């Protein structure tokens, strides 16, 4: 479990120990992913539903893959082609899905708070896969996981986060997680894209991107949300790239062993230069790989099977979590139709 939680709704809610327990569990599953047969039976008998009311490439595929790697049954839902287009409410959609015996619900929604609404109304475990401009906790966790693996620690790390902080659910989750674990976070972006209550986050605000990057162990670059240009929050993409784009030249101010991160999807040549996106410091694709392990950990822990898979030697047989022995409670479908505890 993650503490005594039924759901994962955001990193603001979690304490340091809960975050570390997810990261440690993810490390075990990361090892599983490198094995010849990257699959464990941990969630056999459970069913997960992926409800995506908003576009996604990485998060949706990553959750689906994580569920398959854990041997869960999965069903997926996208708004187009569903009865939402006929006026069905979120609650009715979700209740119908739960009536089909779903134990874990992954939801991405354009409205901040939609996962919280489901969490209050459904017995299933709810995982927030991005809600409006609020949080994207598994992205925050995979960012922090990647930093921890690359740098060996989070405490004392200097992290620069550059871009549209105000509208970024990724930034919120990453900042909450990093500050709880003792990192020093500097944010930078257009003043029109800074949250009003910025002091609440416990970060330093830099007015120039060079200042934010100076001495950084990690440079985390956010997607410029193209739809915001119409709202007049920045003059043009060219101007944004000129003032805030992370280029090879600007990166010279960071530590020599700095890592460059981006949650995707990237606007190459705007917030991130081509040679930075594909350069030696970039760990952007490693973030994606780590994301599967992090989501496996979250699914596994929320399913109530709170002992991680034994690393064990590489063998042809898939590794088996200690409690997940055939016939044990951990391998059986839950006795009740509610959350998989
Ligand atoms: N990082 C992220 O959330 O990407 P997707 O929108 O493709 O899921």
Boltz pocket constraint, residues with backbone or C-beta under 6 A from the ligand:
constraints:
  - pocket:
      binder: B
      contacts: [[A, 55], [A, 56], [A, 57], [A, 58], [A, 59], [A, 60], [A, 129], [A, 130], [A, 136], [A, 139], [A, 263], [A, 264], [A, 265]]
      max_distance: 6.0
